[in-house]
Structure formats: C-alpha cells, structure tokens
Amino acid sequence: MGTGNDYTDAINLAGRIVKLPGMVPEGGARNVARRDGMGTMMLDAAVTIGKMPDHYFQAVGSGT
C-alpha cells in the first residue's frame, strides 16, 4: 500500500542526501557503465530469442 510518495519524491530525496558531506552521486542513467549494462540486457534478450523483443519493461528503481 502506497504512502502518497512517488518516484519524483525519491529522486528529490536522493538529491538532498548526496549534498551531505562525504556523499557522491553515482549518476543514474547518466552513468555510462549503467547505460551499457541496460543495453547489455536488451542485447542478450535479442540474441537469446533471435530478434528484438516486442516489449521491454524496466522496473523503477531496478538499480539504474
């Protein structure tokens, strides 16, 4: 059951946290390694099934 918060609230909270001393933002989808990681999953799916998937669902907060 939700508490009334959404993904934008999580992004804003993370932005406040990384302003604390000693904290460093990891970059999310702007992080080249993360972007490549997401692409690798799609490439592996295409190779495995022999074509590009008709649909792809990325979970919010899945690590990217």
mmCIF file as Biopython writes it, N, C-alpha, C and O atoms, coordinates in Angstrom:
data_model
#
loop_
_atom_site.group_PDB
_atom_site.id
_atom_site.type_symbol
_atom_site.label_atom_id
_atom_site.label_alt_id
_atom_site.label_comp_id
_atom_site.label_asym_id
_atom_site.label_entity_id
_atom_site.label_seq_id
_atom_site.pdbx_PDB_ins_code
_atom_site.Cartn_x
_atom_site.Cartn_y
_atom_site.Cartn_z
_atom_site.occupancy
_atom_site.B_iso_or_equiv
_atom_site.auth_seq_id
_atom_site.auth_asym_id
_atom_site.pdbx_PDB_model_num
ATOM 1   N N  . MET A ? 1  ? 0.844  -1.169  0.000   1.0 0.0 1  A 1 
ATOM 2   C CA . MET A ? 1  ? 0.000  0.000   0.000   1.0 0.0 1  A 1 
ATOM 3   C C  . MET A ? 1  ? 0.897  1.241   0.000   1.0 0.0 1  A 1 
ATOM 4   O O  . MET A ? 1  ? 1.839  1.327   0.788   1.0 0.0 1  A 1 
ATOM 5   N N  . GLY A ? 2  ? 0.606  2.198   -0.877  1.0 0.0 2  A 1 
ATOM 6   C CA . GLY A ? 2  ? 1.431  3.389   -1.033  1.0 0.0 2  A 1 
ATOM 7   C C  . GLY A ? 2  ? 1.290  4.367   0.119   1.0 0.0 2  A 1 
ATOM 8   O O  . GLY A ? 2  ? 0.329  4.320   0.887   1.0 0.0 2  A 1 
ATOM 9   N N  . THR A ? 3  ? 2.252  5.237   0.218   1.0 0.0 3  A 1 
ATOM 10  C CA . THR A ? 3  ? 2.229  6.262   1.270   1.0 0.0 3  A 1 
ATOM 11  C C  . THR A ? 3  ? 1.991  7.644   0.686   1.0 0.0 3  A 1 
ATOM 12  O O  . THR A ? 3  ? 2.065  8.639   1.407   1.0 0.0 3  A 1 
ATOM 13  N N  . GLY A ? 4  ? 1.702  7.722   -0.620  1.0 0.0 4  A 1 
ATOM 14  C CA . GLY A ? 4  ? 1.482  9.003   -1.259  1.0 0.0 4  A 1 
ATOM 15  C C  . GLY A ? 4  ? 2.723  9.582   -1.904  1.0 0.0 4  A 1 
ATOM 16  O O  . GLY A ? 4  ? 2.655  10.655  -2.503  1.0 0.0 4  A 1 
ATOM 17  N N  . ASN A ? 5  ? 3.845  8.909   -1.800  1.0 0.0 5  A 1 
ATOM 18  C CA . ASN A ? 5  ? 5.076  9.364   -2.437  1.0 0.0 5  A 1 
ATOM 19  C C  . ASN A ? 5  ? 5.234  8.689   -3.790  1.0 0.0 5  A 1 
ATOM 20  O O  . ASN A ? 5  ? 4.638  7.641   -4.041  1.0 0.0 5  A 1 
ATOM 21  N N  . ASP A ? 6  ? 6.034  9.287   -4.655  1.0 0.0 6  A 1 
ATOM 22  C CA . ASP A ? 6  ? 6.283  8.687   -5.957  1.0 0.0 6  A 1 
ATOM 23  C C  . ASP A ? 6  ? 7.770  8.755   -6.298  1.0 0.0 6  A 1 
ATOM 24  O O  . ASP A ? 6  ? 8.593  9.165   -5.479  1.0 0.0 6  A 1 
ATOM 25  N N  . TYR A ? 7  ? 8.092  8.350   -7.511  1.0 0.0 7  A 1 
ATOM 26  C CA . TYR A ? 7  ? 9.486  8.266   -7.928  1.0 0.0 7  A 1 
ATOM 27  C C  . TYR A ? 7  ? 10.166 9.640   -7.895  1.0 0.0 7  A 1 
ATOM 28  O O  . TYR A ? 7  ? 11.348 9.741   -7.564  1.0 0.0 7  A 1 
ATOM 29  N N  . THR A ? 8  ? 9.420  10.691  -8.236  1.0 0.0 8  A 1 
ATOM 30  C CA . THR A ? 8  ? 9.987  12.045  -8.187  1.0 0.0 8  A 1 
ATOM 31  C C  . THR A ? 8  ? 10.407 12.396  -6.772  1.0 0.0 8  A 1 
ATOM 32  O O  . THR A ? 8  ? 11.436 13.042  -6.573  1.0 0.0 8  A 1 
ATOM 33  N N  . ASP A ? 9  ? 9.622  11.980  -5.786  1.0 0.0 9  A 1 
ATOM 34  C CA . ASP A ? 9  ? 9.992  12.229  -4.393  1.0 0.0 9  A 1 
ATOM 35  C C  . ASP A ? 9  ? 11.299 11.516  -4.050  1.0 0.0 9  A 1 
ATOM 36  O O  . ASP A ? 9  ? 12.146 12.065  -3.347  1.0 0.0 9  A 1 
ATOM 37  N N  . ALA A ? 10 ? 11.457 10.288  -4.552  1.0 0.0 10 A 1 
ATOM 38  C CA . ALA A ? 10 ? 12.681 9.530   -4.290  1.0 0.0 10 A 1 
ATOM 39  C C  . ALA A ? 10 ? 13.888 10.215  -4.920  1.0 0.0 10 A 1 
ATOM 40  O O  . ALA A ? 10 ? 14.957 10.277  -4.312  1.0 0.0 10 A 1 
ATOM 41  N N  . ILE A ? 11 ? 13.718 10.733  -6.142  1.0 0.0 11 A 1 
ATOM 42  C CA . ILE A ? 11 ? 14.802 11.443  -6.817  1.0 0.0 11 A 1 
ATOM 43  C C  . ILE A ? 11 ? 15.188 12.691  -6.034  1.0 0.0 11 A 1 
ATOM 44  O O  . ILE A ? 11 ? 16.370 12.970  -5.836  1.0 0.0 11 A 1 
ATOM 45  N N  . ASN A ? 12 ? 14.186 13.434  -5.592  1.0 0.0 12 A 1 
ATOM 46  C CA . ASN A ? 12 ? 14.460 14.658  -4.827  1.0 0.0 12 A 1 
ATOM 47  C C  . ASN A ? 12 ? 15.145 14.355  -3.503  1.0 0.0 12 A 1 
ATOM 48  O O  . ASN A ? 12 ? 16.057 15.077  -3.099  1.0 0.0 12 A 1 
ATOM 49  N N  . LEU A ? 13 ? 14.718 13.294  -2.821  1.0 0.0 13 A 1 
ATOM 50  C CA . LEU A ? 13 ? 15.357 12.905  -1.567  1.0 0.0 13 A 1 
ATOM 51  C C  . LEU A ? 13 ? 16.814 12.510  -1.808  1.0 0.0 13 A 1 
ATOM 52  O O  . LEU A ? 13 ? 17.703 12.901  -1.051  1.0 0.0 13 A 1 
ATOM 53  N N  . ALA A ? 14 ? 17.054 11.729  -2.873  1.0 0.0 14 A 1 
ATOM 54  C CA . ALA A ? 14 ? 18.423 11.332  -3.195  1.0 0.0 14 A 1 
ATOM 55  C C  . ALA A ? 14 ? 19.285 12.559  -3.471  1.0 0.0 14 A 1 
ATOM 56  O O  . ALA A ? 14 ? 20.451 12.605  -3.079  1.0 0.0 14 A 1 
ATOM 57  N N  . GLY A ? 15 ? 18.705 13.558  -4.151  1.0 0.0 15 A 1 
ATOM 58  C CA . GLY A ? 15 ? 19.440 14.788  -4.425  1.0 0.0 15 A 1 
ATOM 59  C C  . GLY A ? 15 ? 19.834 15.515  -3.154  1.0 0.0 15 A 1 
ATOM 60  O O  . GLY A ? 15 ? 20.915 16.099  -3.076  1.0 0.0 15 A 1 
ATOM 61  N N  . ARG A ? 16 ? 18.963 15.481  -2.164  1.0 0.0 16 A 1 
ATOM 62  C CA . ARG A ? 16 ? 19.282 16.118  -0.876  1.0 0.0 16 A 1 
ATOM 63  C C  . ARG A ? 16 ? 20.364 15.332  -0.133  1.0 0.0 16 A 1 
ATOM 64  O O  . ARG A ? 16 ? 21.258 15.916  0.479   1.0 0.0 16 A 1 
ATOM 65  N N  . ILE A ? 17 ? 20.273 14.020  -0.192  1.0 0.0 17 A 1 
ATOM 66  C CA . ILE A ? 17 ? 21.229 13.169  0.531   1.0 0.0 17 A 1 
ATOM 67  C C  . ILE A ? 17 ? 22.644 13.340  -0.025  1.0 0.0 17 A 1 
ATOM 68  O O  . ILE A ? 17 ? 23.602 13.420  0.743   1.0 0.0 17 A 1 
ATOM 69  N N  . VAL A ? 18 ? 22.785 13.398  -1.368  1.0 0.0 18 A 1 
ATOM 70  C CA . VAL A ? 18 ? 24.138 13.492  -1.938  1.0 0.0 18 A 1 
ATOM 71  C C  . VAL A ? 18 ? 24.793 14.845  -1.678  1.0 0.0 18 A 1 
ATOM 72  O O  . VAL A ? 18 ? 25.979 15.016  -1.961  1.0 0.0 18 A 1 
ATOM 73  N N  . LYS A ? 19 ? 24.052 15.797  -1.152  1.0 0.0 19 A 1 
ATOM 74  C CA . LYS A ? 19 ? 24.646 17.080  -0.774  1.0 0.0 19 A 1 
ATOM 75  C C  . LYS A ? 19 ? 25.294 17.017  0.608   1.0 0.0 19 A 1 
ATOM 76  O O  . LYS A ? 19 ? 25.988 17.949  1.013   1.0 0.0 19 A 1 
ATOM 77  N N  . LEU A ? 20 ? 25.067 15.916  1.333   1.0 0.0 20 A 1 
ATOM 78  C CA . LEU A ? 20 ? 25.669 15.743  2.649   1.0 0.0 20 A 1 
ATOM 79  C C  . LEU A ? 20 ? 27.170 15.489  2.496   1.0 0.0 20 A 1 
ATOM 80  O O  . LEU A ? 20 ? 27.602 14.920  1.493   1.0 0.0 20 A 1 
ATOM 81  N N  . PRO A ? 21 ? 27.960 15.902  3.474   1.0 0.0 21 A 1 
ATOM 82  C CA . PRO A ? 21 ? 29.409 15.678  3.406   1.0 0.0 21 A 1 
ATOM 83  C C  . PRO A ? 21 ? 29.749 14.195  3.221   1.0 0.0 21 A 1 
ATOM 84  O O  . PRO A ? 21 ? 29.201 13.333  3.907   1.0 0.0 21 A 1 
ATOM 85  N N  . GLY A ? 22 ? 30.648 13.917  2.298   1.0 0.0 22 A 1 
ATOM 86  C CA . GLY A ? 22 ? 31.105 12.548  2.070   1.0 0.0 22 A 1 
ATOM 87  C C  . GLY A ? 22 ? 30.252 11.749  1.100   1.0 0.0 22 A 1 
ATOM 88  O O  . GLY A ? 22 ? 30.614 10.623  0.759   1.0 0.0 22 A 1 
ATOM 89  N N  . MET A ? 23 ? 29.137 12.291  0.646   1.0 0.0 23 A 1 
ATOM 90  C CA . MET A ? 23 ? 28.265 11.557  -0.272  1.0 0.0 23 A 1 
ATOM 91  C C  . MET A ? 23 ? 28.584 11.963  -1.705  1.0 0.0 23 A 1 
ATOM 92  O O  . MET A ? 23 ? 28.895 13.124  -1.969  1.0 0.0 23 A 1 
ATOM 93  N N  . VAL A ? 24 ? 28.507 11.003  -2.634  1.0 0.0 24 A 1 
ATOM 94  C CA . VAL A ? 24 ? 28.806 11.251  -4.042  1.0 0.0 24 A 1 
ATOM 95  C C  . VAL A ? 24 ? 27.690 10.640  -4.886  1.0 0.0 24 A 1 
ATOM 96  O O  . VAL A ? 24 ? 27.347 9.474   -4.695  1.0 0.0 24 A 1 
ATOM 97  N N  . PRO A ? 25 ? 27.116 11.412  -5.820  1.0 0.0 25 A 1 
ATOM 98  C CA . PRO A ? 25 ? 26.078 10.834  -6.684  1.0 0.0 25 A 1 
ATOM 99  C C  . PRO A ? 25 ? 26.690 9.833   -7.663  1.0 0.0 25 A 1 
ATOM 100 O O  . PRO A ? 25 ? 27.800 10.047  -8.151  1.0 0.0 25 A 1 
ATOM 101 N N  . GLU A ? 26 ? 25.977 8.740   -7.956  1.0 0.0 26 A 1 
ATOM 102 C CA . GLU A ? 26 ? 26.523 7.727   -8.850  1.0 0.0 26 A 1 
ATOM 103 C C  . GLU A ? 26 ? 26.152 7.984   -10.308 1.0 0.0 26 A 1 
ATOM 104 O O  . GLU A ? 26 ? 26.741 7.364   -11.194 1.0 0.0 26 A 1 
ATOM 105 N N  . GLY A ? 27 ? 25.213 8.861   -10.590 1.0 0.0 27 A 1 
ATOM 106 C CA . GLY A ? 27 ? 24.945 9.268   -11.958 1.0 0.0 27 A 1 
ATOM 107 C C  . GLY A ? 27 ? 23.720 8.667   -12.612 1.0 0.0 27 A 1 
ATOM 108 O O  . GLY A ? 27 ? 23.284 9.164   -13.650 1.0 0.0 27 A 1 
ATOM 109 N N  . GLY A ? 28 ? 23.143 7.608   -12.043 1.0 0.0 28 A 1 
ATOM 110 C CA . GLY A ? 28 ? 21.947 7.014   -12.648 1.0 0.0 28 A 1 
ATOM 111 C C  . GLY A ? 28 ? 22.177 6.647   -14.102 1.0 0.0 28 A 1 
ATOM 112 O O  . GLY A ? 28 ? 23.215 6.076   -14.436 1.0 0.0 28 A 1 
ATOM 113 N N  . ALA A ? 29 ? 21.219 6.966   -14.981 1.0 0.0 29 A 1 
ATOM 114 C CA . ALA A ? 29 ? 21.348 6.635   -16.402 1.0 0.0 29 A 1 
ATOM 115 C C  . ALA A ? 29 ? 22.392 7.500   -17.094 1.0 0.0 29 A 1 
ATOM 116 O O  . ALA A ? 29 ? 22.771 7.212   -18.229 1.0 0.0 29 A 1 
ATOM 117 N N  . ARG A ? 30 ? 22.867 8.556   -16.432 1.0 0.0 30 A 1 
ATOM 118 C CA . ARG A ? 30 ? 23.965 9.349   -16.995 1.0 0.0 30 A 1 
ATOM 119 C C  . ARG A ? 30 ? 25.297 8.631   -16.799 1.0 0.0 30 A 1 
ATOM 120 O O  . ARG A ? 30 ? 26.298 8.989   -17.420 1.0 0.0 30 A 1 
ATOM 121 N N  . ASN A ? 31 ? 25.306 7.618   -15.935 1.0 0.0 31 A 1 
ATOM 122 C CA . ASN A ? 31 ? 26.500 6.820   -15.691 1.0 0.0 31 A 1 
ATOM 123 C C  . ASN A ? 31 ? 26.679 5.865   -16.881 1.0 0.0 31 A 1 
ATOM 124 O O  . ASN A ? 31 ? 25.843 4.991   -17.107 1.0 0.0 31 A 1 
ATOM 125 N N  . VAL A ? 32 ? 27.774 6.036   -17.641 1.0 0.0 32 A 1 
ATOM 126 C CA . VAL A ? 32 ? 27.994 5.261   -18.866 1.0 0.0 32 A 1 
ATOM 127 C C  . VAL A ? 32 ? 27.958 3.760   -18.593 1.0 0.0 32 A 1 
ATOM 128 O O  . VAL A ? 32 ? 27.376 3.008   -19.375 1.0 0.0 32 A 1 
ATOM 129 N N  . ALA A ? 33 ? 28.561 3.318   -17.513 1.0 0.0 33 A 1 
ATOM 130 C CA . ALA A ? 33 ? 28.571 1.883   -17.203 1.0 0.0 33 A 1 
ATOM 131 C C  . ALA A ? 33 ? 27.162 1.365   -16.958 1.0 0.0 33 A 1 
ATOM 132 O O  . ALA A ? 33 ? 26.838 0.252   -17.372 1.0 0.0 33 A 1 
ATOM 133 N N  . ARG A ? 34 ? 26.328 2.137   -16.302 1.0 0.0 34 A 1 
ATOM 134 C CA . ARG A ? 34 ? 24.938 1.707   -16.076 1.0 0.0 34 A 1 
ATOM 135 C C  . ARG A ? 34 ? 24.169 1.642   -17.388 1.0 0.0 34 A 1 
ATOM 136 O O  . ARG A ? 34 ? 23.418 0.697   -17.626 1.0 0.0 34 A 1 
ATOM 137 N N  . ARG A ? 35 ? 24.357 2.650   -18.240 1.0 0.0 35 A 1 
ATOM 138 C CA . ARG A ? 35 ? 23.676 2.648   -19.535 1.0 0.0 35 A 1 
ATOM 139 C C  . ARG A ? 35 ? 24.092 1.433   -20.345 1.0 0.0 35 A 1 
ATOM 140 O O  . ARG A ? 35 ? 23.252 0.765   -20.949 1.0 0.0 35 A 1 
ATOM 141 N N  . ASP A ? 36 ? 25.389 1.147   -20.357 1.0 0.0 36 A 1 
ATOM 142 C CA . ASP A ? 36 ? 25.866 -0.028  -21.086 1.0 0.0 36 A 1 
ATOM 143 C C  . ASP A ? 36 ? 25.276 -1.302  -20.502 1.0 0.0 36 A 1 
ATOM 144 O O  . ASP A ? 36 ? 24.953 -2.234  -21.237 1.0 0.0 36 A 1 
ATOM 145 N N  . GLY A ? 37 ? 25.135 -1.343  -19.176 1.0 0.0 37 A 1 
ATOM 146 C CA . GLY A ? 37 ? 24.543 -2.510  -18.531 1.0 0.0 37 A 1 
ATOM 147 C C  . GLY A ? 37 ? 23.102 -2.732  -18.965 1.0 0.0 37 A 1 
ATOM 148 O O  . GLY A ? 37 ? 22.690 -3.870  -19.191 1.0 0.0 37 A 1 
ATOM 149 N N  . MET A ? 38 ? 22.334 -1.656  -19.082 1.0 0.0 38 A 1 
ATOM 150 C CA . MET A ? 38 ? 20.948 -1.781  -19.536 1.0 0.0 38 A 1 
ATOM 151 C C  . MET A ? 38 ? 20.913 -2.282  -20.979 1.0 0.0 38 A 1 
ATOM 152 O O  . MET A ? 38 ? 20.089 -3.130  -21.322 1.0 0.0 38 A 1 
ATOM 153 N N  . GLY A ? 39 ? 21.803 -1.760  -21.822 1.0 0.0 39 A 1 
ATOM 154 C CA . GLY A ? 39 ? 21.853 -2.184  -23.212 1.0 0.0 39 A 1 
ATOM 155 C C  . GLY A ? 39 ? 22.251 -3.644  -23.347 1.0 0.0 39 A 1 
ATOM 156 O O  . GLY A ? 39 ? 21.768 -4.344  -24.237 1.0 0.0 39 A 1 
ATOM 157 N N  . THR A ? 40 ? 23.133 -4.105  -22.462 1.0 0.0 40 A 1 
ATOM 158 C CA . THR A ? 40 ? 23.578 -5.493  -22.495 1.0 0.0 40 A 1 
ATOM 159 C C  . THR A ? 40 ? 22.420 -6.451  -22.260 1.0 0.0 40 A 1 
ATOM 160 O O  . THR A ? 40 ? 22.350 -7.507  -22.889 1.0 0.0 40 A 1 
ATOM 161 N N  . MET A ? 41 ? 21.517 -6.093  -21.365 1.0 0.0 41 A 1 
ATOM 162 C CA . MET A ? 41 ? 20.346 -6.946  -21.105 1.0 0.0 41 A 1 
ATOM 163 C C  . MET A ? 41 ? 19.483 -7.066  -22.359 1.0 0.0 41 A 1 
ATOM 164 O O  . MET A ? 41 ? 19.021 -8.158  -22.691 1.0 0.0 41 A 1 
ATOM 165 N N  . MET A ? 42 ? 19.264 -5.951  -23.056 1.0 0.0 42 A 1 
ATOM 166 C CA . MET A ? 42 ? 18.462 -5.979  -24.275 1.0 0.0 42 A 1 
ATOM 167 C C  . MET A ? 42 ? 19.167 -6.787  -25.362 1.0 0.0 42 A 1 
ATOM 168 O O  . MET A ? 42 ? 18.527 -7.569  -26.065 1.0 0.0 42 A 1 
ATOM 169 N N  . LEU A ? 43 ? 20.481 -6.603  -25.506 1.0 0.0 43 A 1 
ATOM 170 C CA . LEU A ? 43 ? 21.249 -7.353  -26.494 1.0 0.0 43 A 1 
ATOM 171 C C  . LEU A ? 43 ? 21.179 -8.847  -26.208 1.0 0.0 43 A 1 
ATOM 172 O O  . LEU A ? 43 ? 20.982 -9.643  -27.126 1.0 0.0 43 A 1 
ATOM 173 N N  . ASP A ? 44 ? 21.336 -9.239  -24.948 1.0 0.0 44 A 1 
ATOM 174 C CA . ASP A ? 44 ? 21.269 -10.649 -24.583 1.0 0.0 44 A 1 
ATOM 175 C C  . ASP A ? 44 ? 19.887 -11.228 -24.893 1.0 0.0 44 A 1 
ATOM 176 O O  . ASP A ? 44 ? 19.777 -12.353 -25.381 1.0 0.0 44 A 1 
ATOM 177 N N  . ALA A ? 45 ? 18.843 -10.462 -24.610 1.0 0.0 45 A 1 
ATOM 178 C CA . ALA A ? 45 ? 17.485 -10.929 -24.916 1.0 0.0 45 A 1 
ATOM 179 C C  . ALA A ? 45 ? 17.331 -11.135 -26.420 1.0 0.0 45 A 1 
ATOM 180 O O  . ALA A ? 45 ? 16.776 -12.145 -26.852 1.0 0.0 45 A 1 
ATOM 181 N N  . ALA A ? 46 ? 17.819 -10.182 -27.222 1.0 0.0 46 A 1 
ATOM 182 C CA . ALA A ? 46 ? 17.700 -10.294 -28.682 1.0 0.0 46 A 1 
ATOM 183 C C  . ALA A ? 46 ? 18.457 -11.506 -29.207 1.0 0.0 46 A 1 
ATOM 184 O O  . ALA A ? 46 ? 17.959 -12.216 -30.081 1.0 0.0 46 A 1 
ATOM 185 N N  . VAL A ? 47 ? 19.652 -11.751 -28.684 1.0 0.0 47 A 1 
ATOM 186 C CA . VAL A ? 47 ? 20.440 -12.909 -29.113 1.0 0.0 47 A 1 
ATOM 187 C C  . VAL A ? 47 ? 19.739 -14.206 -28.704 1.0 0.0 47 A 1 
ATOM 188 O O  . VAL A ? 47 ? 19.689 -15.163 -29.477 1.0 0.0 47 A 1 
ATOM 189 N N  . THR A ? 48 ? 19.204 -14.228 -27.493 1.0 0.0 48 A 1 
ATOM 190 C CA . THR A ? 48 ? 18.565 -15.444 -26.973 1.0 0.0 48 A 1 
ATOM 191 C C  . THR A ? 48 ? 17.298 -15.811 -27.747 1.0 0.0 48 A 1 
ATOM 192 O O  . THR A ? 48 ? 17.081 -16.978 -28.075 1.0 0.0 48 A 1 
ATOM 193 N N  . ILE A ? 49 ? 16.463 -14.807 -28.037 1.0 0.0 49 A 1 
ATOM 194 C CA . ILE A ? 49 ? 15.194 -15.116 -28.721 1.0 0.0 49 A 1 
ATOM 195 C C  . ILE A ? 49 ? 15.288 -14.959 -30.239 1.0 0.0 49 A 1 
ATOM 196 O O  . ILE A ? 49 ? 14.340 -15.275 -30.958 1.0 0.0 49 A 1 
ATOM 197 N N  . GLY A ? 50 ? 16.441 -14.466 -30.731 1.0 0.0 50 A 1 
ATOM 198 C CA . GLY A ? 50 ? 16.651 -14.381 -32.173 1.0 0.0 50 A 1 
ATOM 199 C C  . GLY A ? 50 ? 16.072 -13.130 -32.825 1.0 0.0 50 A 1 
ATOM 200 O O  . GLY A ? 50 ? 16.093 -13.015 -34.051 1.0 0.0 50 A 1 
ATOM 201 N N  . LYS A ? 51 ? 15.559 -12.196 -32.039 1.0 0.0 51 A 1 
ATOM 202 C CA . LYS A ? 51 ? 15.035 -10.933 -32.575 1.0 0.0 51 A 1 
ATOM 203 C C  . LYS A ? 51 ? 14.893 -9.949  -31.422 1.0 0.0 51 A 1 
ATOM 204 O O  . LYS A ? 51 ? 14.992 -10.324 -30.254 1.0 0.0 51 A 1 
ATOM 205 N N  . MET A ? 52 ? 14.659 -8.687  -31.766 1.0 0.0 52 A 1 
ATOM 206 C CA . MET A ? 52 ? 14.415 -7.703  -30.714 1.0 0.0 52 A 1 
ATOM 207 C C  . MET A ? 52 ? 13.080 -8.027  -30.041 1.0 0.0 52 A 1 
ATOM 208 O O  . MET A ? 52 ? 12.116 -8.360  -30.731 1.0 0.0 52 A 1 
ATOM 209 N N  . PRO A ? 53 ? 13.004 -7.938  -28.730 1.0 0.0 53 A 1 
ATOM 210 C CA . PRO A ? 53 ? 11.737 -8.199  -28.045 1.0 0.0 53 A 1 
ATOM 211 C C  . PRO A ? 53 ? 10.659 -7.211  -28.488 1.0 0.0 53 A 1 
ATOM 212 O O  . PRO A ? 53 ? 10.954 -6.058  -28.803 1.0 0.0 53 A 1 
ATOM 213 N N  . ASP A ? 54 ? 9.415  -7.672  -28.510 1.0 0.0 54 A 1 
ATOM 214 C CA . ASP A ? 54 ? 8.306  -6.780  -28.847 1.0 0.0 54 A 1 
ATOM 215 C C  . ASP A ? 54 ? 8.064  -5.779  -27.724 1.0 0.0 54 A 1 
ATOM 216 O O  . ASP A ? 54 ? 7.645  -4.648  -27.974 1.0 0.0 54 A 1 
ATOM 217 N N  . HIS A ? 55 ? 8.328  -6.194  -26.489 1.0 0.0 55 A 1 
ATOM 218 C CA . HIS A ? 55 ? 8.107  -5.335  -25.334 1.0 0.0 55 A 1 
ATOM 219 C C  . HIS A ? 55 ? 9.263  -5.510  -24.339 1.0 0.0 55 A 1 
ATOM 220 O O  . HIS A ? 55 ? 9.848  -6.588  -24.230 1.0 0.0 55 A 1 
ATOM 221 N N  . TYR A ? 56 ? 9.570  -4.448  -23.631 1.0 0.0 56 A 1 
ATOM 222 C CA . TYR A ? 56 ? 10.605 -4.499  -22.594 1.0 0.0 56 A 1 
ATOM 223 C C  . TYR A ? 56 ? 10.132 -3.638  -21.450 1.0 0.0 56 A 1 
ATOM 224 O O  . TYR A ? 56 ? 9.751  -2.486  -21.658 1.0 0.0 56 A 1 
ATOM 225 N N  . PHE A ? 57 ? 10.151 -4.171  -20.251 1.0 0.0 57 A 1 
ATOM 226 C CA . PHE A ? 57 ? 9.715  -3.433  -19.072 1.0 0.0 57 A 1 
ATOM 227 C C  . PHE A ? 57 ? 10.884 -3.278  -18.125 1.0 0.0 57 A 1 
ATOM 228 O O  . PHE A ? 57 ? 11.496 -4.265  -17.715 1.0 0.0 57 A 1 
ATOM 229 N N  . GLN A ? 58 ? 11.196 -2.043  -17.776 1.0 0.0 58 A 1 
ATOM 230 C CA . GLN A ? 58 ? 12.271 -1.754  -16.836 1.0 0.0 58 A 1 
ATOM 231 C C  . GLN A ? 58 ? 11.643 -1.372  -15.514 1.0 0.0 58 A 1 
ATOM 232 O O  . GLN A ? 58 ? 10.874 -0.413  -15.452 1.0 0.0 58 A 1 
ATOM 233 N N  . ALA A ? 59 ? 11.950 -2.092  -14.470 1.0 0.0 59 A 1 
ATOM 234 C CA . ALA A ? 59 ? 11.385 -1.783  -13.150 1.0 0.0 59 A 1 
ATOM 235 C C  . ALA A ? 59 ? 11.939 -0.459  -12.639 1.0 0.0 59 A 1 
ATOM 236 O O  . ALA A ? 59 ? 13.131 -0.186  -12.777 1.0 0.0 59 A 1 
ATOM 237 N N  . VAL A ? 60 ? 11.097 0.342   -12.063 1.0 0.0 60 A 1 
ATOM 238 C CA . VAL A ? 60 ? 11.540 1.589   -11.447 1.0 0.0 60 A 1 
ATOM 239 C C  . VAL A ? 60 ? 12.374 1.234   -10.231 1.0 0.0 60 A 1 
ATOM 240 O O  . VAL A ? 60 ? 11.969 0.421   -9.400  1.0 0.0 60 A 1 
ATOM 241 N N  . GLY A ? 61 ? 13.540 1.850   -10.136 1.0 0.0 61 A 1 
ATOM 242 C CA . GLY A ? 61 ? 14.415 1.576   -9.004  1.0 0.0 61 A 1 
ATOM 243 C C  . GLY A ? 61 ? 15.118 0.239   -9.124  1.0 0.0 61 A 1 
ATOM 244 O O  . GLY A ? 61 ? 15.503 -0.368  -8.124  1.0 0.0 61 A 1 
ATOM 245 N N  . SER A ? 62 ? 15.282 -0.218  -10.368 1.0 0.0 62 A 1 
ATOM 246 C CA . SER A ? 62 ? 15.897 -1.528  -10.563 1.0 0.0 62 A 1 
ATOM 247 C C  . SER A ? 62 ? 17.414 -1.483  -10.458 1.0 0.0 62 A 1 
ATOM 248 O O  . SER A ? 62 ? 18.087 -2.455  -10.800 1.0 0.0 62 A 1 
ATOM 249 N N  . GLY A ? 63 ? 17.936 -0.408  -10.007 1.0 0.0 63 A 1 
ATOM 250 C CA . GLY A ? 63 ? 19.377 -0.286  -9.890  1.0 0.0 63 A 1 
ATOM 251 C C  . GLY A ? 63 ? 19.933 0.735   -10.858 1.0 0.0 63 A 1 
ATOM 252 O O  . GLY A ? 63 ? 21.085 1.149   -10.729 1.0 0.0 63 A 1 
ATOM 253 N N  . THR A ? 64 ? 19.149 1.140   -11.807 1.0 0.0 64 A 1 
ATOM 254 C CA . THR A ? 64 ? 19.592 2.167   -12.730 1.0 0.0 64 A 1 
ATOM 255 C C  . THR A ? 64 ? 19.052 3.486   -12.312 1.0 0.0 64 A 1 
ATOM 256 O O  . THR A ? 64 ? 19.312 4.495   -12.966 1.0 0.0 64 A 1 
#
